[in-house]
Structures are given as structure tokens and as C-alpha cells.
Amino acid sequence: MTRWLVIGGGAAGCVVGSRLSEDPSNEVTVLEAGPDHGPDHSAADVGLFLDDATRWHADSTVVRRTGGAAEHYWQGRGLGGSSLLNGPVMVANPADRGVAHLMPLEPPTALGALGGAVVTAVSDALPVMLARRGGRRVSAADAYLRPILGRPNLSVLADSPVARLLLGDRAAIGAVTESGVRHLADRVVVCAGAIRTPALLLVSGIDTPGIGEGLQDHPAFAITLELTPESVDETLPSIVATIDRSGAQILVMNHLPGAPHYGSLIGALMTPTSVGRVTLDPRTGSTLVELNELSTQTDVERLTDVALEGLELASHSAVRAVAPRAFVDDRGTSADSLRGDRVAVRAWLQTHLTGYHHVAGSCRRGTVTDDFGEVHGYTGLYIGDASLFDGVPPINPYLSVITLAERLSAHWRDSTVT
Ligand SMILES: Cc1cc2nc3c(=O)[nH]c(=O)nc-3n(C[C@H](O)[C@H](O)[C@H](O)COP(=O)(O)OP(=O)(O)OC[C@H]3O[C@@H](n4cnc5c(N)ncnc54)[C@H](O)[C@@H]3O)c2cc1C
């Protein structure tokens, strides 16, 4: 019998808990910081839960630009992790789809007025695929954990935030929760997400070089569109279509959370070169998350290109017919004031950068771990989540995280020596 402890019941943790417990010679415990919200029958819509503070970590902040102020950063909390809050736009190559076959995929039933206008305006705009069934969200917990909760060798403990890892002689032997409960294990898999995984390793005194280094998100901007009354359709998902280019994406939002009369074009750089990091403040011990976005000139120029294209799209006659006015800030500055003006767009991006909430790459495979997620210098200590990627994936990363966790779990399960 091998005792596995999985820390974090998010997208990756649900897969790892499910797959490892398929082998009856494994005893698997999943510790999740947040609650079990129960089966998710909500519409699969980003932003639906942003006013439900039980679904996200209230204390998550990032510094987006070097020297800038810390701002709140959405990260899911509870069984399912960020799959409780996300798009959930699923982008995958066919190989990924074959591995992550438990996640259902469904397109929106219609594109809505704005989505339809964009598809008319741009030949390569495509409807998104969403992780849902019958119009309802299927979180990673719903797909992977909920159907197998009765397995005798699986314990899923919600409301169990881990304070630190328990270590023997350069070996992981378990973890202790914030309330002081100790969980002993032969193998520990940390799946606390790309911000909290490195933070937990650092606070536990893991000294492998590279922990926290290389964090990335997709840097993004938003152009807000004021819809005509007849173009408003809240019955559709917010995100209906994307325009995908090599290294860039423009995502079409049919309506905004809490503001159905507004849609949005969100443009993002999908292959950024700037890298950030997660560190512990030496004075307070608290987690410091610096994304360091647009710190290379390449990123500045490429995101400027995407923004110039987004501004043109917002002024296209098909889009104007359903959204006559477009804004680049919350003071009502017209998007037309930036159109075609590279210098002005560059300046605007410096102050109006936003993000995709796709953090990854903070404990990279090959640097912090071996190819199979085992942390260099320690036995029995593994990482299984978005931290492992070699930077942020060039696509919306949810399905890539699921696929990675599937592949690692299969390896760990098959290589377990009892
Ligand atoms: C608002 C939002 C929108 C998004 N939209 C999309 C999208 O449309 N398409 C897409 O592809 N991707 C999207 N993503 C990204 C996608 O959801 C993530 O890439 C993916 O969920 C990351 O998986 P993970 O397992 O690494 O982390 P998470 O899913 O975040 O899971 C980490 C889990 O660990 C738990 N945890 C943290 N610390 C501890 C601790 N100390 N002890 C115990 N548990 C702990 C957390 O509570 C959480 O449940 C979005 C993300 C957000 C936040």
C-alpha cells in the first residue's frame, strides 16, 4: 500500500486524486483549502461567481508591472479550483483531447449579435468550445472526483488548507494543515496552482533552485463595447468566439458579468517573453507575486499589434451595427481616439494592462523537477499542476493542465513500487 497525499483539489488535483485511486494498492488523500460547493449546475460562464467569495482566494494579489501596485488576482478555491470560475474555454490539439476524454466539450448554442458580427467581420473568428454539458458547467471536480467519491481508498477533505509540508531527511513525509492536523504519506503531490505551489514549497523550506522563477500569465487588454438594446442576450455564455493567431488571441465577450449591456474584445499575447516570479517577502514571510509583464520590447510591440487590430475590429461596420460605441477605459474614452495610433496605444497599454488568469510556469519541469514532476533533491515530493509548464502555454491552458495531470498520474500509478 502506498499512501499518496494530494495538496490542492483544483483542476490538476482532481485528476491526480481520481487517477491514482484507480489502483487499489494506493491510498489517496486529497486536501483542498476551500469548501466542496457540491455538483455544479450553473451556466458555464466566467464571472458568474465573482461576487461569491467562497469560490476564490480573497488574499490573492499580483504586481502586474514592475514597480506597480498589487492588484487582486482571481484564483479558484474549493473542489474544482479555478475550474469553478473559469471561461471555461477549452482549446486543445487532438492528442490532448484523447487523453482528457472525461472533460465534455460543447459550443455555445448561438453566437449572439456581437459574436455573429465579429464572425462576419473577420474570416478566421471561430466559436469557442466550453467545458460543459447541456449548457451547464462541468468542473474538474464534477468530471473526475464526484463520480468516484465512494472509492474505499480515496479520502477527499475540503476546508483543509495546508500550512506546510512535513519533511524527513530530504524526503516529503506528509503535510500539516492550518488547523494543525498532520497527514502522513509516502508520496506528496503538490497541486496548489502556479502561485500557491511555489509559495508552499518555499514556506516549507524546500531549497531546490528555480522554485517560483518563470511565472507567466497572458498579458491582455480590454475594449468595452456598448451594445444596442436588441443585441443584449444574457442567455448565451459570456465568451462565444475567439480569433486565434500565432502568438495572439482576441476573445469576444457577448456580455460582461453584471453589465449585460456591454460586451468586450479582450486581446492577449499568448507567447509572452517577459517572466515573473513568486517569492517570500523576507521581512513578513508573505507571498510576493510579480508578473513583470511587458518587460521586453518584443512583448510591448506584439501586444500593440494585437491592440491595433482589436481597435480596427471595434470600428468595423458589422460590429458598429450591434455596438455603436467602444471604450478603452472606465471613464468613457472612445476607442476611436487610439485607432491607428501606435504611440498612443503603447502608452495606453502601460496603464491599462489586464490579464487572462492563466498563471503557469513557476516550478518548471527540467529546472525544479524531473520530467515526471519529482522535485530535484527530495524523494517522494512531486508537483502536478500548471506550475510545471515551460512558461504559460500558448493557448487557454485548462485542457493542457488536465492533460498534463493525466499523463503524470498514469506514470506515477504505473511506476509505484509497493
Ligand atoms: C477567472 C478565470 C478564468 C479562466 N478562464 C479560462 C478559460 O476560459 N480557459 C482556460 O483554458 N483556462 C482558464 N483559466 C485557467 C484555468 O482554470 C487554470 O489554468 C487551471 O485551473 C489551473 O489548474 P491548477 O490545478 O494548476 O490550479 P487551480 O485549478 O487553481 O487549483 C489549485 C487548487 O489548490 C487549492 N489550494 C491552494 N493552496 C492550497 C493549500 N495550501 N492547501 C490546500 N489546497 C490549496 C486551491 O484552493 C485550488 O482549489 C481561468 C482561470 C480563472 C481564475
The ligand as a Gaussian input file, in Angstrom:
#p B3LYP/6-31G(d) Opt

LIG

0 1
 C      -11.320000      33.667000     -13.736000
 C      -10.573000      32.594000     -14.519000
 C      -10.925000      32.339000     -15.860000
 C      -10.245000      31.356000     -16.591000
 N      -10.675000      31.051000     -17.852000
 C      -10.094000      30.048000     -18.531000
 C      -10.589000      29.638000     -19.785000
 O      -11.615000      30.119000     -20.271000
 N       -9.914000      28.659000     -20.480000
 C       -8.788000      28.070000     -19.969000
 O       -8.201000      27.225000     -20.652000
 N       -8.310000      28.414000     -18.746000
 C       -8.950000      29.365000     -18.000000
 N       -8.495000      29.677000     -16.748000
 C       -7.279000      28.999000     -16.243000
 C       -7.536000      27.566000     -15.743000
 O       -8.701000      27.487000     -14.974000
 C       -6.278000      27.165000     -14.953000
 O       -5.180000      27.135000     -15.864000
 C       -6.345000      25.824000     -14.248000
 O       -7.480000      25.726000     -13.419000
 C       -5.087000      25.645000     -13.401000
 O       -5.151000      24.409000     -12.728000
 P       -4.296000      24.148000     -11.402000
 O       -4.673000      22.810000     -10.919000
 O       -2.869000      24.443000     -11.688000
 O       -4.781000      25.274000     -10.358000
 P       -6.237000      25.518000      -9.759000
 O       -7.300000      24.977000     -10.648000
 O       -6.292000      26.971000      -9.425000
 O       -6.263000      24.652000      -8.430000
 C       -5.460000      24.904000      -7.290000
 C       -6.218000      24.387000      -6.077000
 O       -5.342000      24.294000      -4.953000
 C       -6.005000      24.763000      -3.810000
 N       -5.000000      25.207000      -2.846000
 C       -4.176000      26.270000      -2.946000
 N       -3.359000      26.338000      -1.874000
 C       -3.671000      25.281000      -1.101000
 C       -3.193000      24.820000       0.160000
 N       -2.195000      25.467000       0.816000
 N       -3.763000      23.724000       0.707000
 C       -4.750000      23.050000       0.064000
 N       -5.253000      23.459000      -1.125000
 C       -4.709000      24.562000      -1.703000
 C       -6.890000      25.881000      -4.327000
 O       -7.918000      26.220000      -3.415000
 C       -7.370000      25.297000      -5.640000
 O       -8.538000      24.523000      -5.463000
 C       -9.161000      30.638000     -15.986000
 C       -8.815000      30.874000     -14.651000
 C       -9.526000      31.840000     -13.905000
 C       -9.147000      32.060000     -12.462000

